[in-house]
Amino acid sequence: MFPVARMTLPVLLVLLVLGCQPGDDLAAIRQQHSEGRFQASLEPLRKIVDADPSNPDATMLLGRALMMSGNSGLAVWPLRRATEVPEYAVEAGLLLAEAMIASRAAPDALEEIDLVLSLEPDNMQARVLRAEANQANGKFEDALEDVERALDIDDTHLPLLISRVTLLISLKEIEEAGEALSEALESFESSDETVSQPMLARLCMARALFSLQDGKPEIAETQYAECIEKFPTEQIAVTEAVSYYDRVGRIDRATEILEAASEVSEAGLFRTQLARRRAAFGDFEEEERLLRLETEERPTAMSWFVLADSFVRREQFDEALEAFEAAIEINPNTSRLRFAYADTLVRTGRFKKAGEVASRLEHRELMNLIRGRIFLGEGDARRALAAFERGIELWPNNAVGRFLAGQAAERVGNFPRALSHYRESFRTSPGDSEAGRALVELYALNGQEAGGLRIAGRYVEVHRQDPKAYLMSIRLAHQMKRHKIVVQGLQRLSRLPGQAPIAIAEEASILASDGHTEQAAEVVETSTLDLTNPANAVALRVFVELLGTLEQHAKAADLLNQALSAHPDEAVFHELLGGALHQADQAEEARASFDRALELDDQSWRTLAGLASLSAGGGQTAEALSLYDRALAANPDDPGPALSAVGLLGDRDPEEAIRRYEALLDAHPRTPAAANSLAEILVDRNELDRANRLAQRAAWFGLPEAQDTLARIRTLRGEAAPAAADSGESSPSIE
């Protein structure tokens, strides 16, 4: 306890409220824990810890309560403090490792487990956790070694016997896996314990997986079918069976298994998985129907939250807010729920209301993160970065906070700082954070391809169902001429539900970028895709562009007319025809096709950009600018229309060009050409300091023209040329 003379007034007030008897309160809290009432203990524990962060009993109890109430991320800080006290080192260390694994920070968990094992080498829980952490980190050999050591302590540990089988399969040690499977089966049969259904399901699936890897697909097929028949609502059985049938191309059978599980199970998990599967195939109406059905049959805060999250992913924010409000009405005391609600309010521009919600959050770290989001939404990236970093001080392993700090740092123009935050975010939670993609993209743009590919590999491992993860890895591997990774990535991407046309389009694009245009066109043309099906439009787009490059304009038009004959009201086909006709210099016909596409879909940004290009070519600058602005509004994620628009201005309106460049860089910080172009305008206006920052920013991305701009600035300043180029990583450039 701090001496009274050093206490601040808020601390004294808290102690007065607590009656200066934390020991009595902790006794009552321990009683709550013995009754399983962990959630109820959180608020009084926070007050005690805020008053005296050095109280080891309170930090231990707070960490345990947070873990048991499902707040593993928030549990890390108090548990870390508790591990510093010898009497709690083992218990807190094990809970801390569990929290880190739950937060997908397995590498850090290993360090904590090693500390526990240094105190208790035969601690069975630590050995099991170490195996789990190594497996989560992709270190299968180390995980197997951990399993073997744990089995030396207890050779009848049934879960470990199954883990040994699956690890040996992962390591392609098929013969040893067969022996391990036999041993596991024998132990299960001779066990005096009542074996749980989930454990039996794990064993069943291990047998099926072994048969598959042992080159016996017919036996595996039978075993997978038997397993799902015996355990139709066990999560491990359903998950593995769905994965198997997807892998062998029986997509409908995989869906049937999920449908059956969702109908029979009393839990909502399978219905949620089915809804997300429908969304992966583009059936968003069915996703919404299933999730709304879940809120009707099981109206819990979680069911409403899942519905809200689906709306957020589709950027239907008004519907998302309604769902969040329904969830909060059921459970008004969940900080994470209020945080998600406030975050969505920010995304809709309702900053005042978001601030009101943030002010009622119990956790200061969450409050700062929302305030940072508000500042970022209002365009004040510097204040946003400061708010995010205040939140991170209180919650350093918060992956979302780190990611948002990286976003703010990019908007400020400090890319090395952004990289630092993204690295921490990805290290802390590779499964939940978007930071992996940001890291890969920034590494690649900064010329650090090897580092980018390493991160891309880790990202793909924990996002096996994310098409963007595969595309990111494929493109970077192609850039580095790692052809084996490219081929494997394309194969895996093509096997994901609904991703075959994207894989074909990507393969063709890669060949075209290497100068093999004819072969690229052949890849699409000889594929099994029906190019008149709107679901395959992404591949059709690439094919039409390739035909244009090959000057086979008539062939492209014929194909698109066939598609329109089958689907006359499909906007994307009219837009593609407009683009093909534009490429063939048939401006009037192209405009007619674009106009029809816009009638069918007035938010088609490609159509708007195509019309803008036609207007620009006809000298109608004002109309072209307006259309480019509409295209940008329809799809803010693509900087292309904004770049085209500002390029039309030329030297005619420097003030408007500056305004547009500033807006573009705020929305798309990774646009070095825009940064350098703005720097050149500012050099002409003798605003050299700001121009220098922007040119350095562009140079960080390796833009050659930026060096010329920097040389101009040095000449105007009368400075000598630098002795060596900056590495970019070591010297931040801040705009």
C-alpha positions, 0 to 999 in steps of 0.5 A: 500500500502506498504511504498516505503522504504520496496518495492522490486525492482520487486514491484517497476517495476510492479508499474512503468508499471502500472503507479502507478495508480491502482485506474484507472486500477480497474475502467477500470476492473470494466467496463470490469466486467460489460460487462462480460469480466472477462477473459480479466481482469485476467492478469492486476488484477494479476499484481496489486495483485502481486504488493500489495497483501493487496489491498482489491478491487483488491483481490475481483475483482480477486476472482470474475473474477476467479470464473466467468471464471471457475477457482474456485480453484484459486479463493479461495485465493483472495476471502479468503483475501477479506473476511477479509475486512468488506465491502466485507465480505458477497459478498466474503464469498458467492463467496468463499463458491461457489468456495469451493463447486465447488472444492468439499470442502463442509466442508470448505464451511460451515464455510464460510457460517456460517460467512456470516449468522452471519452477515446477518441471513436472507441472502437467498443465504447463506441459499441455499448454506448451504443446498447445502454444507450439501447435498454435504457432505452427511448431509441430515438432516442438509441440510433439516433443511437449506432448511426449514429455507430458505423456512421460508424466501421465501416459494415460492422458487421453487428449494428449494421446489424440494430439500425438496422432494429429501432430504426427500426421501434420509432420507426415510421419504416417507410420508413427501416427498409425502406431500412436493411433493404435495406442490411443484406441487401446487406452480409450478402450481400457480407460476406467473413466467415462470418456466424454462425447467431445473426446470420442469425436476427436478420436473418431476424426483422428482415425478418419484423418489418418486414413486420408493421409495414409492414402486410403481415401475410400476408408477415410470417406466411410469414417468421416461419414460414420463420425458425423453420423455418431456425433452430428452436433459435436463441434470438432466433428462438424468442423472437421467433416465440413472441412473434409467435404469442402476439400474433396469438392463436395460443397453441398454435402458440407453445407448439409452437415452444417444445416443438420447440426443447426437444426438439431443443436440447442446452441446457436454456433452451427446456425451462425457458421451456416450463415457465414458460409452462405455469406461466403457464397454471396447469399447475404439474404440467407445469412441475414435470415438465419441470424435473425432467426437466431435472435428470435429463437435465442434472443441473447446479447451474443446473437444480436451482436453476431447479427450486428457484426454481419451488418458491419462487415457489409457496411449496413451501419444503420441496421448494425446500430439497431442490432447493437442497441438490442444487444445492449438492452439485453446486457447493458453492462458489457464494455466490449459491446458498448465499445463495438456500438460506439465504434460503429457510431464513429463509422457513420459519422455520429461522433457526438453520440459516440463520444457520449457512449465512450464517456460511459465506458468503465475501461479507460483504455476502451474510452481512449480507443473510441476517442481516437476513432472519433478524432480519426473520423474528424480528420485529426490524425495527430490527436487520434494517434495520441489518444490511441497511444494513451489507450495502449499504455493501459492495455499494451497487448490490445491488438485493435488499439495497436492496429488503430494506432498504426492507421493514425500513424499512416495518416500522419505520414509516419510509416515506421511508427505505423509498422511498429504498431502493426508488428505489435498488433500482429504479434499479439493477435495474428488471428484477430488483427487486420495488422497482418495485411497492413504489415505485408503491404507496407513491407512490400511497398518499402522494398522489404519483400522478404519480411513481407512474405514471412508475415504473409505466410503466418497470416495465411496460416491463421486465416485459411478461409480468407481469400484476401490472405491468399491473394496477398501471399500470392502477389508477394511471392510472385514479386519475389519469383517464389513460384512454388508458393504462387502455385500452392496459393492459387490451388488453396484459393481455388478450393475455398467456397466461391473463389474459383473465378478469383483464382483463375483471374489471379493466375491470368493476371500474373501471367499477363504481368510477366508478358505472357498475354496470350497464355493468360487469356488461354487460362481463362478461356480454357477454364471450366468457368461459365463466363456468362454467369455473373458469379464469374464476372471477376474472371470475365473482366480479366479476360476482356481486358486481355482480349483488348490488349491483344486487340481482339475487340470483336471477340470481347464484344461477342462474348459480352453480348452472349452474357447479356443475352443470358442476363440482359439486366446484369449491370456488370455485363453492360459496364464491361461492354462499355469498357471493351467498346471504350478500349476499341475507341467506340466512344458513343457505343461505350457511353450507351453501355455505361448509361445502361449499366448506371440505370441498373446500378447507380452505385457502380463505381467502375461505370462512373469512372468509365463515363468520367474517362469518356467525358475527359477524353471529350474535353468535358472536364467539369463533367468528368470531375463530377463523375470521378467524385461520384465514383470515389463516393461509391467506392472510397477504398480505391484511390484510382478515381481521385488520382484521375480527377486531380490529374485532370486539373493540371496547372489550371487550379493549384488550390483545388489540386492541393485540396484534392491531394490532401483529401486523397492522402488522408484517405489513402496514405499509401499513395506515394505518387500523390504525395510527390505531386503535392510536394512539387506543387508546394515547391513551386509555391516555395513551401519547402518544409512541407514539400520536403516532408511529403517528398520524403514520404514518397521516397520511403515507398521507393518512388524514383521521382521523389528523389528528384523533388528532394534534389530540387528542394535541396538546391533551393535551400542551398544544401549539399546532397546527402552522403547516403540515402536514408533507409526509410525504416530508421528515419520517419517522415511525418506530414 
